[in-house]
Amino acid sequence: QERLVESGGGLVQPGGSLNLTCAVTGTIFKPNALGWYRQAPGKERELVATVTTVHTTNYGESVKGRFTISRENDKNVAYLQMNNLKPEDTAIYYCNLQGLGTIKYDFWGQGTQVTVSS
């Protein structure tokens, strides 16, 4: 059974940076997309960024130019570098792993809180 463990959340001032990490354990079938979604209080969950096994990336409009996602396939780890953080980036960030080939799956982490406040 795959398990996703997030780390790196916390409190940061506006304009600051954070780096989130998602580590995946278990057997991972390829191709897949590993990434982050977020949910703020009273809002729907939204895409932050995803990266596929061949390093194709996709970003939500609100984070383009500020966030960068990457992954190390041999370690089954994804990283989200978040720069120039804004108060509206405050949310719970969830790691997600989706199968893109003939074997379909969709796994979620427990989430990590990111708070941007002065």
N, C-alpha and C positions, 0 to 999 in steps of 0.2 A: 504494500500500500504506500503510495507516494505521500510525502509529508513536506509541507512548505513552512519554513521558519524565517520570519522577518526580523530584522534588527536595524537600529540606527535612528529610530524616531526620537522626538524630544521637543523641547522648547527652544525657539530661536527668534531673534529680533528681525523685524522687517529689513530686507536687504541681505540677510545672512544666508548661509548655506548649510545643507545637511546631505549626508550620503546614506541611502538605504541599501540594505543587502537582503537578498532572498536566497536561501540555501534549500535545495531540493534533495530529499533522500528517497531511496527506493529506485525501482526500475523505471526509466524514462524512455518511452518509445518516440522515435523521430519520424517525421519532422514535428516540431511543436513551436508554440509561441509562449514565451515567459515574460511576464510583465506586471504592471501595477495599475490598479484602479483605486479610486478614493471615494469616500462618502462623507459629506459634511452633514451636521445636524439639520434635519428637515429637508434634505435634498436627496435626489437619486444618486446611485453609484455611477461614476463616470470614468471613462478611460483617461489614464495618465500617459502611459507609454508601454509599448510591447516590443520585443525583439525576437525574431525567429531563429531557428537553428542555424540558418545561413546568414544571420546578422542583419536581416531586413528590419528596419525600425518603423514604428508608427506612433505618433504623438497626438495627444489632445490639443485642440487649438489654443487653450489658455496657457499651456506650458511650453509651447514651441519657442525655441531660442533661449530658454532658461534652464530646462531640464535635459539631461543626457542619460540614455539607458545603454547598458552594455551587458555582455554575458561571457562567461568562460564555460564552454561546453564540457571540457574535460573535468571540471569541478562541479558542474550542475549548479552554478551560482549566477545570479543577475544582480547588477548594481544600478542604482538610480541616483545620479548626482543632481542635486537640486540647488540652483543658484538664484540669487536675487529673489528670495522668497517674499511673498506678499501675505497679508492677513487672510486673503481669500483662499490661500493654499491650505489653511487649517482644515484638517479632516483626519479620518482614519484611513490609512493606506493599506490596501490588501494586495498581497502577491497572488498571482494567478498563473496557472499552467494549463494550456489547452493543446490537445492533440490535433494536428492539422492533416494527418494522412488518413489511411484506411482505419486506423485504430483511433476512435474518438474518445476523448476524456476531457474533464474540466475540474481542476482542483483549486482550492482556495486556502490561503493561510489565515491565521487568526487575526491579523491586522496589527498595525502599529500606529500610535497616535503621533501626528505632527501638528504642533501648535506654533503659529507665527504671531507674536505679540510683543509690544514694547512694554 
